[in-house]
Amino acid sequence: MRVLVIGGGISGLAAAHRLQTGGAAVTLVDAGHRLGGKLYTGSVAGAAVDLGAESMLARRPEGVDLARAVGLGEALTPPAVAGGALWTRDAIRPLPKGHVMGVPGDPAALGGVVSPDGLARIAEDARLPRTPVGEDVAVGAYVAERLGREVVDRLVDPLLGGVYAGDAYRISLRAAVPQLFAAAREERSLLAGVRGLQERAQQARDREAPVFMGIAGGLGRLPLAVADACRAAGAELRTGTPVHGLARSGEGWVADTGSGPLHADAVVLAVPAPAAAKLLAAEAPGASAELAGVEYASMALVTMAFRRADTAGRLPGGSGFLVPPVDGRSIKASTYSSHKWDWVAAQDPELFVLRTSLGRYGEAEVLRRDDAELVELSRADLGAATGLAARPVEWAVTRWDGGLPQYAVGHVDRVARIRASAGAVPGLAVCGAVYDGVGIPACVASGQRAADETLAAAPGGRAGQ
C-alpha cells in the first residue's frame, strides 16, 4: 500500500512513522524548506534554543512515547523549576496552585490578582442556580457567569492565550477544556467541580511522571529524529514540495506538485485548515467548507540572550510569567529559559536566555511591527515587569503567521462533520492541530489515528498484510 502524507509537521511525521510500522510504503511531502512545523531548534549567541514549542504534556503519553521510540528517551527532561506567575496589577504574582486553566478551587489564593469586589463575586458561585452549558459554551462566558469577569480577564484569558493565542470569550469550553465542560454538566457549583478535578489531579501527581517534558538540546530534535527513523525504514521525505491539487484517480489518488504528479493508494492530509480546505474542495466539499470556517491566530516569539551578570537580581525565580490582555501590555508571556531548562543554562554559564511571546487572536497590529520593534516592545515590558534594562547580546524573532487554530464554540461538532465528510471518501484521512488539540501529544495522537484508519481501510487491513 502506497500512502502519501501531505504535511511535515509533527502530526504528519507521526502519521508517517505509524504507517511504516504498519507496513505501508510512505512518501511525505512538505511545502517548506524544513520538517517539523512549530517544533524548531535554532541558536542565539551560540546557544541552542527552541524557537518554537519548548515542552510537551507528559501525562498524556503520545509525545513522550514517540520520543522514546525514535531514540530520544534519555534526552527527555522535566523543567528544572516549576510554578508560573502572572504580571498583573503592576506586580509579578504567583499563579494559584491547582487551578484548572486559571479557574481556582480556592479563591483565597487570588489575593492581589482579583480585587475585593471580584472575590465577593466569586463567592456567589455557591448560591447561584446551575448554569446550563448545552452542547457547548465559550469558556469565558461560562466562567464569568459563575465567578465574574475578573477571574476570566486576570486568570483564564492569559492561560488560554498561552495555549491558543486566543480569546477566552470565543474559545469552546467543550473543545479546549473538556474536563471543565464535564464538571460543568455534573456540578451546580463551578468551584466544587474544580475541587473534584484537583483531587483527581493530585492522585495522578502522586503516581505519575512530571506534568511536562522537554528534550535536552531542544524539542525541535523530535521531528528530526522521527524523520530520520522514517527514512531509515525506507520512507521518502521531500521538502520544498507544495501540493497544488489533489484528486481521486481510479482506485487511488494523484497529487499535483507542480513538478510532476505523485500517485498513491491513500492520502493522509496533515496541513492547516486553509490549505486542507483548498485541497479537499473537489473530493470532499463538506469537509472543505467546514475547514474554511476555522479561524487562526498569529504570534511571534522573541528569544534574547543577555549577559548573566546583567540579569543578576533582576529576574525573579520560577519559569516566567503570563500577562493578562486586560492589562494592556504588548507581550503576553515571558519564559526564563535559563531557569526553566538546565540544558539551556549549561551551554554558556555567562549567558541568560529568555523569550517573550506577542500576538493574540484579533491583535494583528502588533505583529505588523518589524523584528527590531518587537524586540524593543519586549524589552520595554520586561523592564517594567522586572527592572531589567540591559540590551541583549543577540536576539531572534520567530513568527508563526496563522499558526494556531481557534477552537470556537461548536468546534467538536465541526470536527465530527469534517471527519464524516472526509471519511466517506476512500483512502482519505485528516490530522493535525485543528482537530483534537494543539498540544504535541494531541497532534501526535491525531497523526497516529489517521494512520491507523488508513491501514485499517487497506485491503485485508494493516496495509494489506
Phi, psi and omega per residue, in radians:
M1 nan 2.196 3.113
R2 -1.718 2.175 -3.121
V3 -2.126 2.292 3.043
L4 -1.757 2.111 3.044
V5 -1.787 2.135 -3.133
I6 -1.845 1.926 -3.110
G7 2.092 2.136 -3.048
G8 -1.931 0.472 2.957
G9 -1.340 -3.008 -3.055
I10 -1.155 -0.523 3.102
S11 -1.140 -0.853 3.137
G12 -1.131 -0.681 3.117
L13 -1.167 -0.696 3.090
A14 -1.114 -0.669 3.086
A15 -1.110 -0.787 -3.134
A16 -1.074 -0.748 -3.137
H17 -1.077 -0.794 -3.141
R18 -1.177 -0.686 3.124
L19 -1.061 -0.760 3.134
Q20 -1.164 -0.669 3.073
T21 -1.025 -0.580 3.130
G22 -1.485 0.024 3.038
G23 1.715 0.121 3.130
A24 -1.427 2.719 2.979
A25 -1.629 2.115 -2.930
V26 -2.023 2.338 2.884
T27 -2.088 2.219 3.098
L28 -2.037 2.335 3.121
V29 -2.207 2.583 3.087
D30 -2.484 2.483 -3.087
A31 -1.283 -0.431 -3.061
G32 -1.392 -3.125 -3.095
H33 -1.585 -0.088 3.138
R34 -2.550 2.835 3.049
L35 -1.675 2.768 3.040
G36 2.037 -0.283 3.112
G37 1.000 -2.132 -3.062
K38 -1.502 0.127 2.977
L39 -1.780 1.948 -2.906
Y40 -2.695 2.095 3.113
T41 -1.879 2.302 3.077
G42 -2.321 -2.655 3.115
S43 -2.514 2.612 3.052
V44 -2.374 2.168 -3.106
A45 0.943 0.640 3.102
G46 1.430 -0.020 -3.141
A47 -1.765 2.316 3.061
A48 -1.204 2.353 -3.132
V49 -2.555 2.694 2.976
D50 -1.379 2.228 3.079
L51 -1.790 0.092 3.029
G52 -2.310 -2.444 3.117
A53 -1.028 2.499 -3.068
E54 -2.077 -0.191 -3.139
S55 -2.634 2.853 3.106
M56 -2.388 2.621 3.102
L57 -1.105 2.166 -3.087
A58 -1.614 -0.353 -3.112
R59 -1.367 -0.227 2.893
R60 -1.751 2.163 -2.799
P61 -1.431 -0.274 -2.917
E62 -1.047 -0.718 -3.102
G63 -1.187 -0.865 -3.132
V64 -1.192 -0.584 3.094
D65 -1.123 -0.707 3.105
L66 -1.143 -0.720 3.107
A67 -1.027 -0.761 3.118
R68 -1.140 -0.669 -3.092
A69 -1.142 -0.441 -3.106
V70 -1.875 0.353 2.971
G71 1.566 0.254 -3.116
L72 -1.853 0.258 -3.085
G73 -0.998 -0.747 -3.109
E74 -1.284 -0.272 3.128
A75 -1.539 -0.224 3.112
L76 -1.081 2.324 -3.077
T77 -2.544 2.374 3.070
P78 -1.385 2.848 3.047
P79 -1.045 2.545 3.125
A80 -1.278 -0.481 3.094
V81 -2.269 2.613 3.128
A82 -2.140 2.917 3.084
G83 1.634 2.032 3.134
G84 -1.720 -3.133 -3.108
A85 -2.531 2.949 3.052
L86 -2.109 2.372 2.936
W87 -1.717 1.783 -3.074
T88 -2.631 2.614 -3.100
R89 0.914 0.710 3.027
D90 1.124 0.470 3.056
A91 -2.644 2.674 3.032
I92 -1.588 2.073 -3.005
R93 -2.155 2.522 -3.125
P94 -1.170 2.481 2.987
L95 -1.172 2.485 3.088
P96 -1.093 2.431 -3.141
K97 -1.262 2.561 3.023
G98 1.275 0.259 3.121
H99 -1.234 2.790 3.024
V100 -2.003 1.780 -3.065
M101 0.850 0.792 3.070
G102 1.593 -0.209 3.138
V103 -1.534 2.041 -3.060
P104 -1.501 2.650 2.983
G105 -1.485 -0.444 -3.097
D106 -2.146 1.800 -3.129
P107 -1.054 -0.358 -3.135
A108 -1.081 -0.344 -3.125
A109 -1.413 0.014 -3.002
L110 -1.771 0.153 3.133
G111 -1.005 2.317 -3.112
G112 1.556 -0.460 3.092
V113 -1.585 -0.778 3.139
V114 -1.946 2.418 -3.104
S115 -1.213 2.877 3.057
P116 -0.961 -0.680 3.086
D117 -1.134 -0.672 3.111
G118 -1.132 -0.688 3.106
L119 -1.136 -0.674 3.102
A120 -1.124 -0.641 3.122
R121 -1.174 -0.657 3.099
I122 -1.037 -0.681 -3.097
A123 -1.088 -0.379 3.132
E124 -1.182 -0.322 3.139
D125 -0.920 -0.677 -3.092
A126 -1.176 -0.401 -3.073
R127 -1.800 -0.314 -3.061
L128 -1.221 2.564 3.009
P129 -1.182 2.873 3.132
R130 -0.960 2.435 3.061
T131 -1.706 1.974 -3.135
P132 -1.178 2.407 3.120
V133 -1.944 -0.187 3.115
G134 1.003 -2.463 3.123
E135 -1.421 -0.331 3.106
D136 -3.077 2.838 3.116
V137 -2.797 2.709 3.078
A138 -1.211 2.473 3.140
V139 -0.967 -0.880 -3.084
G140 -1.096 -0.709 -3.126
A141 -1.096 -0.765 -3.110
Y142 -1.193 -0.838 -3.105
V143 -1.145 -0.690 3.101
A144 -1.096 -0.669 3.115
E145 -1.094 -0.645 -3.105
R146 -1.493 -0.761 -2.940
L147 -2.103 -0.126 -3.118
G148 1.723 2.813 -3.040
R149 -1.231 -0.469 -3.097
E150 -1.061 -0.695 3.121
V151 -1.092 -0.696 3.110
V152 -1.159 -0.884 -3.007
D153 -1.232 -0.588 -3.059
R154 -1.649 -0.381 -3.030
L155 -2.194 -0.977 -3.039
V156 -1.183 -0.794 -3.063
D157 -1.085 -0.808 3.113
P158 -1.131 -0.584 3.124
L159 -1.238 -0.774 3.072
L160 -1.133 -0.613 3.097
G161 -1.102 -0.579 3.102
G162 -1.183 -0.505 -3.114
V163 -1.585 -0.832 -2.997
Y164 -1.933 -0.122 -2.949
A165 0.919 0.642 -2.989
G166 -1.986 -3.012 -3.102
D167 -1.977 2.090 -3.073
A168 -1.006 -0.475 -3.097
Y169 -1.450 0.005 3.084
R170 -2.082 -0.331 -3.016
I171 -1.438 2.428 -3.099
S172 -1.202 2.224 3.045
L173 -1.161 -0.746 -3.092
R174 -1.126 -0.661 -3.091
A175 -1.480 -0.718 -2.995
A176 -1.527 -0.619 -3.118
V177 -2.336 1.172 -3.005
P178 -1.057 -0.551 3.131
Q179 -1.170 -0.584 3.093
L180 -1.286 -0.597 3.073
F181 -1.103 -0.763 3.109
A182 -1.105 -0.722 3.121
A183 -1.116 -0.652 3.133
A184 -1.119 -0.539 3.108
R185 -1.367 -0.478 -3.059
E186 -1.610 -0.595 -3.022
E187 -1.970 2.492 3.011
R188 -1.244 -0.758 -3.120
S189 -1.569 2.281 3.073
L190 -1.171 -0.735 3.133
L191 -1.061 -0.696 3.102
A192 -1.114 -0.712 3.111
G193 -1.110 -0.712 3.132
V194 -1.158 -0.703 3.124
R195 -1.088 -0.664 3.068
G196 -1.099 -0.720 3.094
L197 -1.144 -0.647 3.120
Q198 -1.109 -0.704 3.131
E199 -1.091 -0.763 3.123
R200 -1.177 -0.645 3.115
A201 -1.145 -0.649 3.124
Q202 -1.135 -0.675 3.087
Q203 -1.079 -0.693 3.104
A204 -1.150 -0.721 3.129
R205 -1.087 -0.570 -3.111
D206 -1.207 -0.375 -3.030
R207 -2.174 -0.015 -3.034
E208 -2.133 3.111 -3.107
A209 -1.288 3.116 3.093
P210 -0.968 2.750 -3.111
V211 -1.156 -0.764 -3.090
F212 -2.133 2.711 3.057
M213 -2.377 2.546 2.923
G214 -2.044 -2.981 3.088
I215 -2.259 2.176 3.098
A216 -0.984 2.242 -3.059
G217 1.655 -0.169 3.070
G218 2.051 2.409 3.097
L219 -1.125 -0.356 3.064
G220 -1.099 -0.221 3.040
R221 -1.203 -0.450 -3.034
L222 -1.076 -0.949 -3.128
P223 -1.090 -0.574 3.128
L224 -1.172 -0.662 3.115
A225 -1.206 -0.658 3.085
V226 -1.128 -0.750 3.116
A227 -1.067 -0.749 3.119
D228 -1.080 -0.709 3.128
A229 -1.133 -0.678 3.121
C230 -1.140 -0.777 3.130
R231 -1.098 -0.723 -3.131
A232 -1.084 -0.480 3.132
A233 -1.587 0.041 3.035
G234 1.878 0.048 -3.141
A235 -1.283 2.660 3.024
E236 -1.817 2.127 -3.132
L237 -2.076 2.157 -3.084
R238 -2.147 2.255 2.957
T239 -1.744 2.993 -3.116
G240 1.050 0.545 -3.076
T241 -2.248 1.410 3.101
P242 -1.253 2.579 3.052
V243 -1.816 2.098 -3.068
H244 -1.651 -0.378 -3.115
G245 -2.730 2.673 -3.088
L246 -2.501 2.234 -3.076
A247 -2.592 2.648 3.003
R248 -1.215 2.488 3.114
S249 -2.471 1.831 -3.074
G250 1.093 -2.163 3.100
E251 -1.596 0.047 -3.072
G252 -2.302 -2.558 -3.049
W253 -2.363 2.704 2.988
V254 -2.338 2.321 3.122
A255 -1.969 2.327 3.112
D256 -1.627 1.970 -3.134
T257 -1.749 -0.023 -3.079
G258 1.487 -0.327 3.100
S259 -2.140 0.449 3.128
G260 2.166 2.636 -3.101
P261 -1.351 2.649 2.993
L262 -2.032 2.232 -3.117
H263 -1.846 2.482 3.141
A264 -2.677 2.768 3.047
D265 -1.389 -0.490 -3.107
A266 -2.614 2.776 -3.118
V267 -2.267 2.364 2.934
V268 -1.952 2.073 -3.075
L269 -1.734 1.936 -3.037
A270 -2.147 0.911 -3.120
V271 -2.131 2.831 3.116
P272 -1.031 2.844 -3.016
A273 -0.982 -0.784 -3.119
P274 -1.055 -0.740 3.121
A275 -1.189 -0.694 3.118
A276 -1.120 -0.679 -3.141
A277 -1.051 -0.731 -3.141
K278 -1.169 -0.742 -3.077
L279 -1.244 -0.429 -3.093
L280 -1.739 0.052 -3.036
A281 -0.978 -0.677 -3.075
A282 -1.497 -0.737 -2.988
E283 -1.589 -0.462 3.126
A284 -2.467 1.226 -3.027
P285 -1.071 -0.539 3.105
G286 -1.132 -0.828 3.091
A287 -1.092 -0.707 -3.133
S288 -1.042 -0.798 -3.122
A289 -1.112 -0.705 3.127
E290 -1.171 -0.748 -3.137
L291 -1.124 -0.625 -3.139
A292 -1.132 -0.352 -3.131
G293 -1.509 -0.080 -3.126
V294 -1.415 2.217 3.106
E295 -1.606 2.758 -3.129
Y296 -2.258 2.691 3.014
A297 -1.979 2.603 3.090
S298 -1.868 2.738 3.108
M299 -2.685 2.936 3.071
A300 -2.388 2.532 3.039
L301 -1.958 2.273 3.073
V302 -1.945 1.953 -3.135
T303 -1.826 2.204 -3.055
M304 -2.246 2.426 3.036
A305 -1.927 2.140 3.116
F306 -1.921 2.767 2.910
R307 -1.163 2.235 -3.079
R308 -0.988 -0.637 3.142
A309 -1.052 -0.530 -3.139
D310 -1.302 -0.339 -3.118
T311 -1.674 -0.172 -3.050
A312 -1.015 2.242 3.120
G313 1.343 -0.030 -3.102
R314 -1.715 -0.784 -3.033
L315 -1.616 2.240 3.091
P316 -1.200 2.916 3.064
G317 -1.173 3.116 -3.121
G318 1.655 -3.100 -3.026
S319 -1.664 -0.128 -3.128
G320 2.440 -2.830 -3.091
F321 -2.614 2.721 3.015
L322 -1.796 2.773 -3.107
V323 -2.234 2.058 3.091
P324 -1.128 2.361 3.102
P325 -1.001 -0.527 -3.086
V326 -1.091 -0.349 3.130
D327 -1.409 -0.139 2.997
G328 1.294 0.429 3.110
R329 -1.511 2.917 3.107
S330 -1.400 -0.799 -3.104
I331 -1.437 2.702 3.078
K332 -1.891 -0.194 3.121
A333 -2.971 2.790 2.956
S334 -2.445 2.404 3.107
T335 -2.047 2.230 3.077
Y336 -1.524 1.510 -3.003
S337 -1.026 -0.660 -3.116
S338 -1.271 -0.348 2.962
H339 -1.428 -0.718 -2.948
K340 -1.313 -0.618 -3.020
W341 -2.177 2.063 3.112
D342 -1.029 -0.635 -3.087
W343 -1.167 -0.514 3.065
V344 -1.246 -0.830 -3.101
A345 -1.101 -0.610 -3.027
A346 -1.258 -0.321 -3.049
Q347 -1.187 -0.687 3.130
D348 -2.627 1.792 -3.098
P349 -1.071 -0.269 -3.134
E350 -1.524 -0.129 -3.114
L351 -1.899 2.645 2.967
F352 -2.246 2.114 -3.087
V353 -1.815 2.312 2.996
L354 -2.467 2.927 3.101
R355 -2.527 2.714 3.058
T356 -2.141 2.797 3.042
S357 -2.205 2.525 -3.135
L358 -2.352 2.613 3.080
G359 1.840 2.187 3.054
R360 -2.355 2.940 3.090
Y361 -0.959 2.261 3.106
G362 1.457 -0.018 3.140
E363 -1.887 1.238 -3.115
A364 -1.398 -0.437 -2.997
E365 -1.077 -0.794 -3.079
V366 -1.103 -0.565 -3.101
L367 -1.403 -0.066 3.018
R368 -1.405 -0.214 3.111
R369 -1.199 2.661 3.091
D370 -1.340 3.015 -3.020
D371 -1.043 -0.767 -3.107
A372 -1.088 -0.638 3.101
E373 -1.166 -0.662 3.098
L374 -1.118 -0.640 3.079
V375 -1.102 -0.769 -3.114
E376 -1.202 -0.650 3.045
L377 -1.068 -0.733 3.128
S378 -1.128 -0.765 3.136
R379 -1.098 -0.682 3.136
A380 -1.104 -0.769 3.136
D381 -1.216 -0.697 3.088
L382 -1.073 -0.683 3.100
G383 -1.102 -0.753 3.133
A384 -1.163 -0.604 -3.084
A385 -1.386 -0.700 -2.950
T386 -2.170 -0.251 -3.042
G387 1.533 0.020 3.131
L388 -1.217 2.052 -3.089
A389 -2.002 -0.122 -3.072
A390 -1.176 2.715 3.029
R391 -1.556 2.528 3.103
P392 -1.215 2.637 3.036
V393 -1.171 -0.686 3.127
E394 -2.763 2.706 3.125
W395 -2.512 2.845 3.056
A396 -2.495 2.424 3.080
V397 -1.981 2.205 3.094
T398 -2.002 2.173 -3.132
R399 -1.884 2.358 3.063
W400 -2.058 1.507 -3.117
D401 -1.297 2.176 -3.089
G402 1.023 0.708 -2.964
G403 -1.515 -0.425 -2.997
L404 -2.175 2.045 3.108
P405 -1.164 2.535 3.140
Q406 -1.753 2.120 -3.116
Y407 -1.527 1.492 -3.128
A408 -1.250 2.864 3.083
V409 -0.950 2.295 -3.079
G410 1.615 0.104 -3.056
H411 -1.074 -0.693 -3.115
V412 -1.060 -0.748 3.113
D413 -1.193 -0.634 3.088
R414 -1.054 -0.787 -3.140
V415 -1.093 -0.682 3.110
A416 -1.085 -0.688 3.122
R417 -1.193 -0.677 3.098
I418 -1.073 -0.821 -3.098
R419 -1.172 -0.600 3.110
A420 -1.152 -0.746 -3.141
S421 -1.181 -0.817 3.140
A422 -1.169 -0.660 -3.113
G423 -1.175 -0.338 3.108
A424 -1.370 -0.163 3.140
V425 -1.721 2.125 -3.100
P426 -1.005 2.354 3.024
G427 1.282 0.462 -3.129
L428 -2.229 2.291 3.036
A429 -2.444 2.660 -3.102
V430 -2.179 2.653 3.086
C431 -2.782 2.898 3.101
G432 2.418 -3.089 -3.060
A433 -1.181 -0.329 -3.073
V434 -1.299 -0.236 -2.947
Y435 -1.714 -1.103 -2.935
D436 -2.160 0.221 -3.139
G437 2.505 2.558 -3.081
V438 -1.647 -0.184 3.130
G439 -1.249 2.815 -3.077
I440 -1.061 -0.848 3.124
P441 -1.026 -0.676 3.126
A442 -1.141 -0.686 3.120
C443 -1.191 -0.714 3.071
V444 -1.063 -0.809 3.138
A445 -1.078 -0.650 3.115
S446 -1.105 -0.778 3.100
G447 -1.118 -0.709 3.140
Q448 -1.188 -0.637 3.085
R449 -1.098 -0.786 3.126
A450 -1.078 -0.692 3.116
A451 -1.126 -0.772 -3.130
D452 -1.108 -0.697 3.096
E453 -1.103 -0.708 -3.132
T454 -1.148 -0.775 3.141
L455 -1.152 -0.689 -3.123
A456 -1.166 -0.518 -3.109
A457 -1.455 -0.167 3.136
A458 -1.181 2.640 3.096
P459 -0.936 2.123 -3.099
G460 1.454 -0.097 3.140
G461 1.307 2.770 3.137
R462 0.809 1.025 3.088
A463 1.073 0.413 3.060
G464 1.399 0.136 -3.102
Q465 -1.652 nan nan
